[in-house]
């Protein structure tokens, strides 16, 4: 991790420090510039390697509670600088952190356990997430982080956008906005070499076709949504913004803690009953959270008085009943 003296996830300030050092070390090849400002006044930085028109855009920090992408982004940037063949006709561009405000509120850069990780957990509500906001908000209400990201896509017109994400417990998987035939084999090989299990049944990709183990293809723009009752729709996210220029997006997920159970392809012995049980638990948990919110916030105050935690919790409560309804489509066998 360069200047880091311990094994942990770099902070946004450390990301910028390392990127600035690379730009100084490689002045003819590497450029660091500001491409926007967050709602909290924090700068959004883009590190560019090479000047070829054929561009790859790598985005980190879109979800504040998924810090694994930070170190990955720096490793990729250094690799593109050191390996000339990666720059053969291709320029690489790295958005250091898409949500620096959220990153400032998630305060576990070096969690020692899942419990420790959740003590400092923060993740903004969907309308405040840079990549997800266009799926739930009209264009005139998009946050500045989203406008900065789509502005970079409009400028670069990348043939490939890679969004670096993470999961707290499980394995690795990829979500594509358009299929890449043959990707499953090198993906599985890489995961095996790194001793990372491939998650064959990722909940994020439920209802989407798989082109191979751990490789899922999102709905095409003209397809019907997988979960009609949910207010958000992946096809309206910034992941699809590259499509207008003929590009595609790969959302890469990696675990903070791995579990070999997720790569077991054996079918569940009673899936209908299990899904009903899960849906009932979701509804019970949503009710418990709702009661806590009512105690903390009696009566409906104006939206601007809500803090980020209340906004995130309220957004989850809006999604859970619809998700539970979609999960329970038929009575258990």
RARABEL-V425834 format. One line per field, one symbol per residue. ss: DSSP state (H for helix, E for strand, - for the rest). phi: phi as a letter, one per 30 degrees, with the letter a starting at -180 (. if undefined). psi: psi as a letter, one per 20 degrees, with the letter a starting at -180 (. if undefined). Layout:
ss: ???
phi: ???
psi: ???
//
This chain:
ss: -----------HHHHHHHHHHHHHH----EEEEEEEE-----EEEEEEE-----EEEEE--------HHHHHHHHHHHHHHH-HHHH---EEEEE----HHHHHH--------HHHHHH------HHH----HHH---HHH--HHHHHHHHHHHHH---EEEEEEEEEEE-EEEEE------HHHHHHHHHHH----E----HHH---EEEE--EEE----------------HHH-HHHHHHHH--EEEEEEEEEEE-HHHH-------HHHHHHHHHHHHHHHHHHHHHHHHHH------HHH--HHHHHHHHHHHHHHHHHHHH------
phi: .iddcbdaddddddddeddddddddbddbbbcbdclbdddiddccbccbibdddccccccidcdcbddddddedddddddddceddcdibccbbddadbdddddcccbdbdcadddeddcdbbddedcdedceddbbdedcdddddddddddddddhddbccccbabdbkbcabccdadceidedddddddddchcdcddbdddceicdccleicccdddecddddbddddcbedcdddcddddcicbbccccbddbcbdddcddddddbdddddddddddeddddddddddddddbdidddeddddddddddddddddeeddddddcdbddd
psi: jdipirorpqrghhgggghhhghhhmhihpppqpjrprhjjqqpqppporjqhoqppppqkhphjmihhghgggggghghhhohhijnjpqppoogoimhghhiiokmhmpirhgggihkppprqgijpghhgiiiqrhijqqhhghgghhgghghlqippoporrqgpcaqrppqiqqnpihhghghgggghjlpqpoilphhjpiqqpjrpjoqprqqhirqqhnhiqhrohijrihihihijjarpooppqqhpqpihijojpqphmhggghgggghgghghggghghghhhhmpqorqhiiprhghgggggghhhgggghhhhmhqqq.
//
